[in-house]
């Protein structure tokens, strides 16, 4: 017997939400399966390597579509990062505030992070290493910049998590 189902008319925001949820679900399942088979140390190392590679590729694609060249100053970099988060991790699932500290530094405050929420819900906070600093480094590298990012305040202290981003111009 054939069902007479019709495909629902999804809005663009519903499609984006479904794709993000599937991506986060895939990412989380991948991490947990690697951890079960090889241990959390290996899972964190592989997650960092894959995350950095993926973020480089995602920013290269975004910059190409947007027609961007390398940012000329910290304000332009901040704007590019904000657009990147709006595209790849939009609110309300992810809430981030980027602040210019000086001509070389940004502070990213994560008031809401869907990855950390899922890790916490799954009970893995003590074993998971946040990959956000590597994401910012991958984005900088894709934009032709050198620099580093490091966790200033981690999720164990509660929101906001803070990542300090330093650029070498």
Buried (B, 14 or more C-beta within 10 A) or exposed (E): EEEEEEEEEEEEEEEBBEEBEEEBEEBBEBBBEBBEEEEBEEBBBBBBEBBBEBBBEBBBEBBEEEEBEBBEEBEBBBEBBEBBBEBBBBEEBBBBEBEBEEEBBBBBBBEBBBBBBBBEEEEBBEBBBBBBBBBBBBBBBBBEBEBEBEBBBBBEEEBBBBBBBBBEE
